[in-house]
Every structure is written in structure tokens, then in C-alpha cells.
Amino acid sequence: MNDISPLLSIRHLKKYFLAERNVFKVNSYVKAVDDVTFDIMPGETVGLVGESGCGKSTLARTVIRIYEPDEGDILYQGTNISHLSTREMIPYRKKIQMIFQDPYSSLNPRYTVGETIAEPMEIHNMYDRETRMEKVSSLLEQVGLKPDHISRYPYEFSGGQRQRIGIARTLALDPEFIICDEPISALDVSIQAQIINLLEKIQDEKKISYLFIAHDLAMVRHISHKIGVMYLGHLVEFGDAETVYNDPLHPYTKALMSSAPVPDPKTARKERRIEFRGEIPSPIHTPAGCPFSTRCPECRPECRIAPPVMAKQSGRRVACYKYV
């Protein structure tokens, strides 16, 4: 794996949003993504976890250039795509696709299923009409739907079926990398596993890489090869999925993993849940030092002075002064 070049490399990525401007015309910014660095290898799934508002979805939208990055680089197969023009980005739009969170709002209610799936191919001038329809029928079967669904409208389908349609639309351009932005959070629990199994099947067949964002820690652990933990716009820990779950190093990761539900009541009673203290800092006025310093039970004096750099420890990277 070490001899293989990353499919996607994110280097010191930052995305800030203007929050307010005072009477002295001094701007305040929400630091949604603040100096994030990691790699995704070909055929690999990297999961992103963290509390709501920590910057996971903003990071995903910045990677795909829905949001323009303020600083840093996004390297796709070695090419820096972070500042390409709209025209220059066209070839990469085919390679990088996104599955959105809400299947009820991500599909145009005026388009049939066939029109929805065929639209990306039309935009990129791929195939003639007859070939496009054959491809649509094939994609519907691939995601577990029937070819005769091609003439129906989104309102005729359940949430799980709509998400399958969204996945089929994503696959229409034969992408190499797919961002899954909480693709199961709006679905019933009984349907979530089916969608995860479908994504794994597609990955096995097509060797696609995923950036998988979700709140369900168990589901992220199941599907991911590596996991990144985000807090207040920062990446605080990144490494092999099983290692991060079984032996977390960063105090925030430890607390986050301890909050995951345990199916066995006997085991759950033995588990010690780590509770956070204090309040989450404002994303506008973040701490000068480590972003977790205001809530960390292991906080040191140096933690309040400057943010720690990501250090290698036990086969992973962690942003904590304990390991610098």
C-alpha cells in the first residue's frame, strides 16, 4: 500500500465563512475547516466522525469545490484542483461525485427516474440517447431496482429506494471517488444496512474510493478502512479504523468512542462513559491553543498557548501535546 500514490491528498485545507463585521469594519469568521491534512488511497474508504457542526460536511463540500477553499491544496492523482477554473474542473467533475444526505430533496420531483439518472450523462455529452437509456436500466439493476422504474417519479418511492436512485445517478459518470455525506442518516434503521451493503458491493466491483461521513459510529467503523476524527474544524486523530476505535489516543476521540451504544447490556454496564465538561467554544472565537482545551480532562498549560501539530504515534496521527 505504501508504494501506491494517494488518489486524493488534502493539505492544510481551510474554509472560513464571514460571520459578522463590527463598527470598526473588523471581520469575524467561522472557522469551519481549519488546517486539515489527510490522504485517501485508491479503493479505500475514509470515515469522518465528530459532533454536529464540527466541519465534516463543509470539508466534503470544499473537497468537491461546492465551496471554494480559502487556503490549502486539494490534490487529485497529483494534480492540484483547488484553484482550477470551472472549465478546467469539468474532467474532475466526472471522476468525483457526491451522494447527498436527504433523498427526499436531492431528487428533482419533476424528472422521471430515467431523466434523473441520465441527466449527468447528457451534461457531459456521454453516449447517444439509446445508449444512455440502456446505461440507466443497467444502473437501476445494479442498485437493486427494476428497469421498469425508469418512467416513474420520485414521489412513488420510499426513502431507501430514492437513495438507491441517487446512488445510480452518482454512478452514471463512472466516478473513481465518491463523497458520501451522511447518506443513511435520513433513512430507517432497517434500510441503513442495505444501503451500506450496496455501497460496499459497488466498491468491491468498481474499486471506488469513498469519503464517508456519518454520526453512527458503529456504521462508520464497519465500512471504513481509516477514520478521521474532527472537532471544531480541526482533524484531531487519523488512522486505521480498528486501531482508532479500539485504542483511541486523543482525549476527544476517547470520549466520543465511549459514547457509542453497546448492544450487549452486560458489556454496556461495565463500560465507562467519558463525559465532556464545559461548553463547546464558539466557532468564531476559537481557543488560542488546542481547540479541545476548554473541555479536556487532560489539559496542560501548553495546550492553551498554541494548537498542537499532528504527530505520528502508534501508526496513526494525533493532534495532542501528550504525543508531541
C-alpha positions as CSV (number, residue, x, y, z in Angstrom):
1,M,0.0,0.0,0.0
2,N,2.9,2.3,0.7
3,D,4.1,2.1,-2.9
4,I,0.7,3.3,-4.2
5,S,0.1,7.1,-4.6
6,P,-2.9,8.6,-2.9
7,L,-6.0,9.1,-5.1
8,L,-6.8,12.3,-3.1
9,S,-4.5,14.3,-0.9
10,I,-5.8,17.2,1.3
11,R,-3.1,19.5,2.5
12,H,-3.6,22.2,5.2
13,L,-7.2,22.9,3.9
14,K,-9.0,25.8,5.3
15,K,-12.6,27.1,4.8
16,Y,-13.8,30.2,6.7
17,F,-17.2,31.9,6.5
18,L,-17.8,35.5,7.2
19,A,-19.9,35.7,10.4
20,E,-20.0,39.4,11.3
21,R,-18.4,42.8,10.8
22,N,-18.2,45.3,13.7
23,V,-18.4,49.1,13.6
24,F,-14.6,49.2,13.1
25,K,-15.0,47.0,9.9
26,V,-13.1,44.2,11.6
27,N,-14.4,40.8,10.2
28,S,-15.1,37.8,12.3
29,Y,-15.1,34.3,10.7
30,V,-16.5,30.9,11.4
31,K,-13.5,28.6,11.0
32,A,-15.5,25.6,9.6
33,V,-12.4,23.8,8.4
34,D,-9.1,24.7,9.9
35,D,-5.8,23.3,8.6
36,V,-6.9,19.7,7.7
37,T,-4.5,17.3,6.1
38,F,-5.0,13.6,5.2
39,D,-4.9,11.2,2.2
40,I,-7.3,8.7,0.6
41,M,-5.9,5.8,-1.3
42,P,-7.4,4.1,-4.3
43,G,-10.2,1.7,-3.4
44,E,-10.2,2.9,0.2
45,T,-12.9,4.2,2.5
46,V,-12.1,7.0,4.9
47,G,-14.7,7.8,7.5
48,L,-15.1,11.2,9.1
49,V,-16.8,11.4,12.6
50,G,-17.4,14.1,15.1
51,E,-20.2,16.2,16.7
52,S,-22.7,18.1,14.6
53,G,-21.1,21.4,13.5
54,C,-17.5,20.1,13.6
55,G,-17.0,20.8,9.9
56,K,-17.4,17.3,8.3
57,S,-19.9,18.3,5.6
58,T,-18.1,21.6,4.9
59,L,-14.9,19.7,4.4
60,A,-16.7,17.4,1.9
61,R,-18.2,20.3,0.0
62,T,-14.9,22.1,-0.1
63,V,-13.1,19.0,-1.5
64,I,-15.7,18.7,-4.3
65,R,-15.5,22.5,-4.8
66,I,-19.1,23.3,-4.0
67,Y,-17.3,25.7,-1.6
68,E,-14.1,27.4,-2.6
69,P,-11.1,26.7,-0.3
70,D,-9.6,29.7,1.4
71,E,-6.2,28.1,1.9
72,G,-4.5,24.8,1.3
73,D,-4.4,22.3,-1.6
74,I,-6.6,19.5,-2.9
75,L,-4.6,17.1,-4.9
76,Y,-6.4,14.6,-7.1
77,Q,-4.0,12.0,-8.6
78,G,-1.2,14.5,-8.0
79,T,-3.0,17.4,-9.7
80,N,-3.9,20.4,-7.6
81,I,-7.6,21.1,-8.3
82,S,-8.1,23.6,-5.5
83,H,-8.0,26.6,-7.8
84,L,-9.0,25.3,-11.2
85,S,-11.5,27.2,-13.2
86,T,-15.0,25.9,-13.9
87,R,-13.9,24.7,-17.3
88,E,-10.8,23.1,-16.0
89,M,-12.8,21.3,-13.4
90,I,-15.1,19.5,-15.9
91,P,-13.0,16.3,-16.3
92,Y,-12.7,16.1,-12.5
93,R,-16.5,16.5,-12.0
94,K,-16.9,13.1,-13.8
95,K,-14.3,11.5,-11.5
96,I,-15.5,13.0,-8.2
97,Q,-19.2,12.6,-7.3
98,M,-21.3,13.0,-4.2
99,I,-24.2,11.2,-2.5
100,F,-26.3,13.7,-0.5
101,Q,-27.9,13.2,2.9
102,D,-31.6,13.7,2.1
103,P,-33.0,11.6,-0.7
104,Y,-36.3,13.5,-0.5
105,S,-34.8,16.8,-1.5
106,S,-31.9,15.7,-3.7
107,L,-34.1,14.4,-6.5
108,N,-36.0,16.7,-8.8
109,P,-39.7,15.8,-8.4
110,R,-40.4,16.9,-12.0
111,Y,-38.0,14.4,-13.5
112,T,-38.6,10.7,-14.0
113,V,-36.1,8.3,-12.6
114,G,-34.7,7.8,-16.1
115,E,-34.3,11.5,-16.7
116,T,-32.7,12.0,-13.3
117,I,-30.1,9.3,-13.8
118,A,-29.4,10.2,-17.5
119,E,-29.0,14.0,-16.8
120,P,-25.3,13.8,-15.8
121,M,-24.5,11.9,-19.0
122,E,-26.3,14.5,-21.0
123,I,-24.4,17.3,-19.3
124,H,-21.1,15.7,-20.2
125,N,-22.2,14.7,-23.7
126,M,-21.8,11.0,-23.0
127,Y,-23.4,8.4,-25.4
128,D,-26.4,8.8,-27.6
129,R,-29.9,8.7,-26.2
130,E,-30.4,5.0,-26.8
131,T,-27.1,4.1,-25.1
132,R,-27.9,6.4,-22.2
133,M,-31.2,4.6,-21.6
134,E,-29.5,1.2,-21.7
135,K,-27.0,2.5,-19.2
136,V,-29.8,3.8,-17.0
137,S,-31.5,0.4,-17.0
138,S,-28.3,-1.3,-16.1
139,L,-27.6,1.2,-13.2
140,L,-31.1,0.6,-11.8
141,E,-30.5,-3.1,-11.7
142,Q,-27.1,-2.5,-10.2
143,V,-28.6,-0.6,-7.2
144,G,-31.4,-3.2,-6.7
145,L,-34.3,-1.5,-8.6
146,K,-36.3,-2.7,-11.5
147,P,-35.7,-1.4,-15.1
148,D,-39.4,-0.6,-15.4
149,H,-38.9,2.0,-12.6
150,I,-37.3,4.2,-15.3
151,S,-40.6,6.0,-16.2
152,R,-41.7,6.7,-12.6
153,Y,-41.3,9.8,-10.4
154,P,-39.5,10.2,-7.1
155,Y,-42.8,10.5,-5.1
156,E,-43.6,6.9,-5.9
157,F,-40.6,5.6,-4.0
158,S,-39.7,5.1,-0.4
159,G,-36.7,6.9,1.2
160,G,-34.4,3.9,0.7
161,Q,-35.4,3.5,-2.9
162,R,-34.8,7.2,-3.5
163,Q,-31.3,6.9,-2.1
164,R,-30.7,4.0,-4.4
165,I,-31.8,6.2,-7.3
166,G,-29.4,8.9,-6.0
167,I,-26.6,6.3,-5.9
168,A,-27.4,5.2,-9.5
169,R,-27.2,8.9,-10.6
170,T,-23.8,9.2,-8.9
171,L,-22.5,6.1,-10.7
172,A,-23.7,7.3,-14.2
173,L,-20.4,9.0,-14.9
174,D,-18.3,6.1,-13.7
175,P,-16.6,8.0,-10.9
176,E,-13.4,7.0,-9.2
177,F,-14.1,8.8,-5.9
178,I,-17.5,9.3,-4.2
179,I,-18.2,11.6,-1.2
180,C,-21.0,10.1,0.9
181,D,-22.3,12.9,3.0
182,E,-24.4,11.2,5.7
183,P,-26.2,9.0,3.1
184,I,-28.0,6.9,5.7
185,S,-29.0,9.4,8.4
186,A,-32.4,10.2,6.8
187,L,-33.3,6.5,6.4
188,D,-35.0,3.9,8.7
189,V,-32.6,1.8,10.6
190,S,-33.8,-1.3,8.8
191,I,-32.8,0.3,5.4
192,Q,-29.5,1.7,6.5
193,A,-27.7,-1.6,6.5
194,Q,-29.0,-2.3,3.0
195,I,-27.5,0.9,1.7
196,I,-24.2,0.3,3.4
197,N,-24.1,-3.2,1.9
198,L,-24.8,-1.8,-1.6
199,L,-22.0,0.8,-1.2
200,E,-19.6,-2.0,-0.2
201,K,-20.7,-4.1,-3.1
202,I,-20.1,-1.3,-5.6
203,Q,-16.7,-0.6,-4.1
204,D,-15.7,-4.2,-4.4
205,E,-16.8,-4.3,-8.1
206,K,-15.5,-0.9,-9.2
207,K,-12.7,-0.2,-6.8
208,I,-14.2,3.2,-6.0
209,S,-12.8,5.3,-3.1
210,Y,-15.2,6.8,-0.5
211,L,-15.1,9.7,1.9
212,F,-17.9,8.5,4.2
213,I,-19.4,11.0,6.7
214,A,-21.9,9.8,9.4
215,H,-22.9,10.2,13.0
216,D,-23.4,6.4,13.5
217,L,-20.0,5.4,14.9
218,A,-20.7,1.6,14.5
219,M,-21.6,2.1,10.9
220,V,-18.6,4.2,10.1
221,R,-16.4,1.6,11.8
222,H,-18.0,-1.2,9.7
223,I,-17.5,0.5,6.3
224,S,-14.2,2.4,6.8
225,H,-10.6,1.4,6.4
226,K,-9.4,4.6,8.0
227,I,-11.1,7.1,10.3
228,G,-10.6,10.8,10.8
229,V,-12.0,12.5,14.0
230,M,-12.9,16.1,13.7
231,Y,-13.5,18.7,16.4
232,L,-14.3,22.4,15.8
233,G,-12.9,22.4,12.3
234,H,-9.7,20.5,13.2
235,L,-8.7,17.0,12.5
236,V,-7.6,15.7,15.9
237,E,-6.9,12.0,15.1
238,F,-6.5,9.9,11.9
239,G,-5.6,6.3,11.4
240,D,-6.6,2.7,10.9
241,A,-10.3,2.3,11.8
242,E,-9.9,-0.6,14.2
243,T,-7.0,1.0,15.9
244,V,-8.8,4.3,16.4
245,Y,-11.9,2.6,17.8
246,N,-10.1,0.1,20.0
247,D,-7.3,2.3,21.3
248,P,-8.1,6.0,20.8
249,L,-5.4,8.4,21.8
250,H,-6.8,11.9,21.7
251,P,-8.9,12.8,24.7
252,Y,-11.8,13.8,22.4
253,T,-11.7,10.6,20.5
254,K,-11.7,8.6,23.8
255,A,-14.8,10.4,24.9
256,L,-16.5,10.1,21.5
257,M,-15.9,6.4,21.3
258,S,-17.1,5.8,24.8
259,S,-20.4,7.4,23.8
260,A,-21.1,4.7,21.2
261,P,-24.0,2.4,22.2
262,V,-23.1,-1.1,23.1
263,P,-25.6,-3.8,22.1
264,D,-24.9,-6.1,25.0
265,P,-26.4,-4.7,28.2
266,K,-23.9,-6.6,30.4
267,T,-21.0,-5.2,28.5
268,A,-22.6,-1.8,28.5
269,R,-22.8,-1.7,32.3
270,K,-19.1,-2.5,32.5
271,E,-18.1,0.2,30.0
272,R,-17.0,3.6,31.5
273,R,-18.6,6.5,29.6
274,I,-16.4,9.6,29.5
275,E,-18.4,12.8,29.9
276,F,-17.4,16.1,28.5
277,R,-17.1,19.1,30.8
278,G,-17.6,22.7,29.8
279,E,-19.2,24.1,26.7
280,I,-18.2,23.9,23.0
281,P,-16.3,27.1,22.2
282,S,-17.7,29.5,19.7
283,P,-16.5,28.6,16.1
284,I,-16.0,32.4,15.7
285,H,-13.8,32.9,18.8
286,T,-11.9,29.6,19.0
287,P,-9.3,29.0,21.7
288,A,-5.8,30.2,21.1
289,G,-4.4,26.8,21.8
290,C,-5.8,23.3,21.3
291,P,-9.5,23.6,20.2
292,F,-10.4,20.9,22.8
293,S,-8.5,22.6,25.7
294,T,-11.7,24.1,27.2
295,R,-13.3,20.7,27.7
296,C,-10.2,18.4,28.0
297,P,-9.7,16.5,31.3
298,E,-6.0,16.1,30.5
299,C,-5.4,19.8,29.6
300,R,-1.8,21.1,30.2
301,P,-0.6,24.7,30.4
302,E,0.9,24.5,26.9
303,C,-2.4,23.3,25.5
304,R,-3.8,26.8,26.0
305,I,-1.0,28.6,24.3
306,A,-0.7,27.2,20.7
307,P,-2.5,24.4,18.8
308,P,-0.6,21.1,18.7
309,V,0.7,19.8,15.4
310,M,-0.3,16.4,14.2
311,A,2.3,13.9,15.5
312,K,2.8,10.2,14.5
313,Q,2.0,7.9,17.3
314,S,1.3,4.1,17.3
315,G,0.8,4.0,13.5
316,R,-1.5,7.0,13.3
317,R,-1.5,10.8,13.6
318,V,-2.9,12.6,16.6
319,A,-3.0,16.3,17.5
320,C,-2.2,16.3,21.2
321,Y,0.7,17.6,23.3
322,K,0.9,14.3,25.1
323,Y,2.4,12.8,21.9
324,V,4.5,15.7,20.5
